């Protein structure tokens, strides 16, 4: 009997549904669960005792019953926050949330110790969120990376940029989405047109990341699934899109490409170093044909590339999840 694949995501996730359909067509049992449904619509009873090799028990979900002993792979696609009973006080909700995280979430995380494959392992994914960690491992894997500085010292930022002798851009270290007084704002890659602006004392209020500007021929997104590397060339028809393609999707055109073998191998090695099975990598090919690694997103989007180009990510993801504990690079 095939192991069960657990997909953790919200109910509106059509991208995860493509993977689920692929698995079902192969005869692989699938249960999709939204973590926000615990504990109102999802319940769990799990136990362990001396000499047990892992937690056993049942999770009841609106989409079916999940036998923890049968779970061989987990696709942590788009987890959402637990929703606690509003009838509780604020301190009670905070305590209940913590217990849900460490109890319900802890039992699921412990499935890895029983040989379950996680895409991606939560602890590895948390570590890989740190862009400085990614850049170190990318360099060690032999990938080209832009010259980079992270500093809270305006004088050092200015001196570094002056010594670089070329264009400089600012990039947020923690991602482009930021809450701002009830609104969500997006911070894209920003060229530094006046280097003297780096002397602004306000720069010292937090960590700031600056990189050399790479003269692009084009950009690419590479989807890493195990040892498979699926890539799409991205070209922009607007000035803003050429600075940061995420800022102008309407101007973009796409083409499936094969990356050079050396780049593919190094990307797989990078994700192995990071402990990731999946990653969505942003790359630059410069005007001389050199490839540069920018970042990998351990929960990055790929659905629109599948629709635009037919990039076979659902099948690649199903390949990994179907193998489950038997998968190894």
C-alpha positions in Angstrom: 0.0 0.0 0.0 1.3 3.4 -1.0 2.1 5.9 1.8 -0.1 8.9 2.3 1.0 12.4 1.2 0.0 15.3 3.4 -0.3 18.7 1.8 -0.5 21.6 4.2 -2.0 24.7 2.6 -5.1 26.9 2.5 -8.3 25.9 0.8 -7.8 28.4 -2.1 -4.5 27.1 -3.2 -5.1 26.0 -6.8 -1.3 25.4 -7.3 -1.2 22.7 -4.6 -4.3 21.2 -6.2 -2.3 20.5 -9.3 0.2 18.5 -7.4 -2.6 16.7 -5.5 -4.3 15.7 -8.8 -1.0 14.4 -10.2 -0.6 12.2 -7.1 -4.2 10.9 -7.2 -3.8 10.0 -10.9 -0.9 7.9 -9.8 -2.9 6.1 -7.1 -1.1 7.9 -4.2 -3.4 8.7 -1.2 -3.5 12.5 -0.5 -4.9 14.5 2.3 -4.9 18.3 2.1 -5.2 20.2 5.3 -5.3 23.9 6.3 -3.6 24.5 9.6 -6.0 27.4 10.3 -8.7 24.8 10.8 -7.1 23.5 14.0 -8.6 23.1 16.5 -12.1 24.2 15.2 -12.4 21.8 12.2 -9.3 19.6 12.6 -8.7 17.4 15.6 -5.7 15.3 16.5 -5.0 12.4 18.9 -1.5 11.1 18.9 0.5 9.0 21.3 4.0 7.6 21.9 5.6 5.3 24.5 8.9 3.6 25.3 10.4 1.8 22.3 8.0 3.4 19.9 9.8 4.7 16.8 7.5 7.6 16.3 4.1 9.2 17.0 1.0 7.3 16.0 -2.6 8.4 15.9 -5.3 10.1 13.8 -5.9 13.6 12.5 -9.5 14.2 11.5 -9.8 16.8 8.8 -12.7 18.1 6.6 -11.1 16.3 3.7 -10.7 13.0 5.4 -8.9 11.0 8.1 -5.1 11.1 8.3 -3.3 8.1 9.9 0.0 9.5 11.1 1.7 6.1 10.8 0.9 6.1 7.0 2.3 9.6 6.3 5.4 9.2 4.1 5.7 12.8 2.7 4.6 16.2 3.7 4.3 19.1 1.2 4.5 22.3 3.4 3.1 24.5 0.7 1.3 27.5 2.3 0.6 27.0 6.0 -1.7 29.5 7.6 -2.1 30.7 11.2 -4.0 28.8 13.8 -7.4 30.4 14.7 -8.2 30.4 18.4 -11.6 30.6 19.9 -12.6 34.3 20.1 -14.5 33.6 23.3 -11.2 33.2 25.1 -9.4 36.2 26.6 -6.3 37.6 24.8 -3.9 35.9 27.2 -5.8 32.6 26.9 -5.7 32.8 23.0 -2.0 33.5 23.2 -1.4 30.4 25.4 -3.7 28.2 23.3 -1.9 29.3 20.1 1.5 28.4 21.7 0.1 25.0 22.7 -1.2 24.4 19.2 2.1 25.3 17.7 4.2 23.1 19.9 1.6 20.3 20.3 -0.1 19.9 17.0 2.8 21.4 15.0 5.3 19.5 17.0 3.7 16.1 16.3 3.7 16.8 12.6 7.3 18.0 12.6 8.3 14.9 14.5 7.1 12.8 11.5 10.5 13.5 10.0 12.1 11.5 12.7 10.1 8.5 11.5 11.5 8.8 8.0 8.9 11.1 6.5 10.1 13.3 3.7 9.3 17.0 4.2 9.2 19.5 1.3 10.6 21.4 3.0 11.8 20.5 6.5 10.5 23.3 8.7 13.8 23.7 10.6 15.9 23.8 7.4 13.4 26.2 5.9 13.7 28.6 8.8 17.5 28.6 8.6 17.3 29.2 4.8 15.2 32.3 5.3 18.3 34.2 6.2 19.8 35.6 3.1 23.3 35.9 4.5 23.2 32.1 5.1 22.1 31.5 1.5 24.9 33.7 0.0 27.6 31.9 2.0 26.4 28.5 0.9 26.0 29.7 -2.7 29.6 30.9 -2.7 30.7 27.6 -1.2 28.8 25.7 -3.9 30.7 27.6 -6.5 28.0 30.0 -7.7 28.7 33.6 -8.7 27.1 36.1 -6.3 27.0 39.9 -6.5 29.4 41.7 -4.2 27.4 42.4 -1.1 27.6 44.5 2.1 25.2 44.4 5.0 25.8 47.3 7.4 24.2 49.8 9.8 27.1 52.3 9.4 26.5 55.1 6.9 30.2 55.8 6.5 31.0 52.2 5.8 28.2 51.9 3.3 29.4 55.1 1.5 33.0 54.0 1.4 32.1 50.5 0.1 29.9 51.9 -2.7 32.6 54.5 -3.7 35.2 51.8 -3.8 33.1 49.5 -5.9 33.4 51.7 -8.9 30.0 50.8 -10.4 26.3 51.0 -9.9 24.8 49.9 -6.5 21.4 48.7 -5.6 19.6 48.4 -2.2 17.7 45.2 -1.5 15.6 44.3 1.6 17.2 41.5 3.6 14.0 40.0 4.9 11.7 39.9 1.8 9.8 42.5 -0.2 6.5 42.4 1.7 6.2 44.7 4.8 3.3 45.7 7.1 2.9 49.5 7.5 0.2 50.8 9.8 -2.5 48.5 8.5 -1.3 48.4 4.9 1.0 46.0 3.1 3.8 47.7 1.2 6.3 46.2 -1.2 9.9 47.2 -1.2 11.6 46.3 -4.5 15.2 46.5 -5.6 16.2 50.2 -5.7 19.1 51.7 -7.5 21.2 54.1 -5.5 21.6 57.1 -7.9 23.3 59.4 -5.5 26.0 57.6 -3.4 26.2 60.5 -1.0 22.6 59.6 0.1 24.2 56.7 1.9 25.6 59.1 4.4 22.1 59.8 5.7 22.2 59.0 9.5 18.8 57.3 9.1 20.6 54.4 7.4 22.0 53.5 10.9 18.5 52.7 12.2 18.7 49.0 11.1 20.7 46.6 9.0 20.9 47.6 5.3 22.0 45.4 2.3 23.6 46.8 -0.8 24.9 44.9 -3.8 26.7 45.7 -7.0 24.4 46.1 -10.0 24.9 43.2 -12.5 24.5 44.3 -16.1 21.7 41.9 -17.1 21.2 40.2 -20.4 18.1 38.6 -18.8 16.9 37.0 -15.6 15.6 33.5 -14.8 13.7 31.6 -12.2 14.9 28.1 -11.6 12.6 25.7 -9.7 14.7 23.1 -7.8 12.8 19.9 -7.0 15.2 17.3 -5.6 17.8 16.8 -8.3 15.6 18.3 -11.0 16.2 21.9 -12.2 13.4 23.5 -14.2 14.2 27.0 -15.5 12.4 29.8 -17.2 13.9 32.9 -18.8 12.2 36.1 -17.8 12.5 39.3 -19.9 10.9 42.6 -19.1 9.7 45.3 -21.5 9.7 48.1 -19.0 12.5 50.0 -17.2 11.2 49.2 -13.7 10.7 45.5 -14.7 14.3 45.3 -15.8 15.4 46.5 -12.3 13.1 44.1 -10.5 10.8 41.9 -12.6 8.4 41.4 -9.7 7.4 45.1 -9.9 5.8 44.8 -13.4 4.4 41.4 -14.2 2.4 42.8 -17.2 5.7 43.6 -19.0 7.2 40.1 -18.7 7.7 37.4 -21.3 8.7 33.9 -20.6 10.7 31.1 -22.2 11.6 27.7 -20.9 15.4 27.2 -21.0 18.0 24.7 -20.0 20.6 26.1 -17.6 24.3 25.2 -18.2 25.1 21.9 -16.6 27.6 23.4 -14.2 25.0 25.9 -12.9 22.4 23.2 -12.5 24.8 21.0 -10.5 25.7 23.9 -8.2 22.1 24.8 -7.6 21.4 21.3 -6.5 24.4 21.3 -4.3 23.3 24.6 -2.8 19.9 23.2 -1.8 21.6 20.1 -0.4 23.8 22.3 1.7 20.7 24.2 2.9 18.8 21.0 3.6 16.1 21.9 1.1 14.3 19.6 -1.3 12.5 22.5 -3.0 13.5 26.1 -3.9 12.6 28.8 -6.3 15.8 30.5 -7.3 16.2 33.9 -8.9 19.2 34.2 -11.2 20.8 36.8 -13.5 22.6 36.0 -16.8 24.8 39.0 -17.5 25.8 40.5 -20.8 28.9 38.3 -20.9 27.0 35.1 -20.3 28.0 34.7 -16.7 25.3 33.4 -14.3 24.7 35.0 -10.9 22.7 33.6 -7.9 20.5 36.2 -6.2 18.4 34.1 -3.7 16.3 31.0 -3.2 12.9 31.0 -1.7 12.1 27.8 0.1 8.3 28.4 -0.4 8.6 30.3 -3.7 5.8 30.5 -6.3 5.9 28.6 -9.5 2.2 28.2 -10.5 2.2 31.1 -13.0 5.3 29.7 -14.7 3.5 26.3 -15.1 0.6 28.1 -16.7 2.6 30.4 -18.9 5.2 27.8 -20.2 4.0 24.4 -19.2 6.9 24.0 -16.8 6.3 20.5 -15.4 6.7 21.3 -11.7 3.5 19.4 -10.6 5.0 16.2 -12.1 8.4 16.8 -10.6 6.9 17.5 -7.2 4.7 14.4 -7.4 7.8 12.3 -8.3 9.5 13.4 -5.0 6.4 13.1 -2.8 5.5 9.7 -4.3 8.9 8.3 -3.4 8.6 9.8 0.1 11.0 8.1 2.6 12.7 6.2 -0.3 13.8 9.5 -2.0 17.4 10.5 -1.8 19.6 12.7 -4.0 
